[in-house]
Amino acid sequence: MSTRAPAPAESPRELADQHDLRLHRAKQLARPVGYQGQNCFIAGFCWHKGDADMTVYIEGLAEPVAPAELTILEQPQ
């Protein structure tokens, strides 16, 4: 019988921060991410002063993309 208390649920902000870190890692490793049904690569990203979320730029697109619009793609092991 386990005496460990269940882990507290993660807040929406914590989940968003984890997603941002995964996007950062995808850029570092040159891994594709999903955007509007296509595999794309992250060209860059930045945090503007006062913004809670980062702004992501996709290769081949001039307009920035919200991190929530991107999907982390599973990589084969």
Secondary structure, DSSP 8 states (H G I E B T S, - for coil): -----------HHHHHHHHHHHHHHHHHTT--EEETTEEE-EEEEE--TT-SS-EEEETT-SS-B-GGG-EE-----
